[in-house]
Amino acid sequence: MSDQTISPKQVIIVFMLSVGLVNHVMVIPVLLEVAGRDAWVSILVTAILYTIWLLFLYRIIKKMNGQTFFEWVSQRMGRFIAWAFCIMIALFLFLMMSVTIKDTLTWTITSYFPQTPIFILSVLFVLITYICVSSNIQSLAIAAGVILFFVVILGFFVMTTNFLYKDYTRLFPIFEKGMLPMLRGVAYSAGGLVELALLIFLQQRIKPTIQFKNIWILGMILVGLTLGPLMGSITIFNVSEAVNQRYPAYEQWRMLQIGKYISHVDFFSIYQWLSGSLIRVCFILFVIVDLFPLQTPYQKWLLRITCAFLVMVSLIPIGDAQFYEFVRHIYFPMSLCFFITLSVFIGLLTITKKG
């Protein structure tokens, strides 16, 4: 893994699929519940604050100057602290993967594989992930580029075809219950967007060095990937109905009809969801393995052990209602706090001299 690099454009592609899945699938139902009709305003406010944070993130990446995260931290705080820091980060990244797989398996069983044992689905998904990560990040980025092409086409397809059902007056009035719902929505919408901090662990593999314009463009694309389907849900179903939907973006596919005789094309959403989920888990798994200064044989063992634990965690019996409450009350607040604290801490380290 030591000499694998990807371009800034490939980074944008991978993050569009990885973080885009969270913004499309997991953030929107929570955002609708906490902010209601004001959810789309929350995203616009978040975009302003997000730009400021992206400037801070770019400064960190520039200061790291292509060094690996472990090497950079160990030069300032010692190898023991670097190991402890990387283990803590790896544990949270494992949580991110586990949440993604659990949500994907729940949707899969609910939507189109109700009789299939979850163990079979989990093993198949993790096995494909293992094979993808075992190759290299260049192959993953190339595959993501091919996948994203069709994901984008399908996204524009469902957006334009459903214009018939959209009523944009449903976006108003705003602030019916004051500013508080909108402010709560800002925290949740940022919970997915701050995952862009993963660039800190990937920057040494980006050639040529990623520039701020690349980071900002990627950030605004991710904002758009939240705003678009959210506004679509409100304008099609109205907020009173959208807030009760478990997967609002998926419900938009179920509305789609072509002419009089073609309907039920929501199977296209299966491709979108599984593509994003696969790339996301593969990417995070690669980052976990790449965090530590290990030789290739040990990296492979770490990969295998992590995959085995992923299967075991995905089999934990937890209902969808409980899982949703976990995502809303624990996972997203934790994600926001983790990545903001991480970026601030590393930002402070940038002013610390080596040794």
Order of alpha helices (4+ residues) and beta strands (2+ residues): alpha-alpha-alpha-alpha-alpha-alpha-alpha-alpha-alpha-alpha-alpha-alpha-beta-beta-alpha-alpha-alpha-alpha
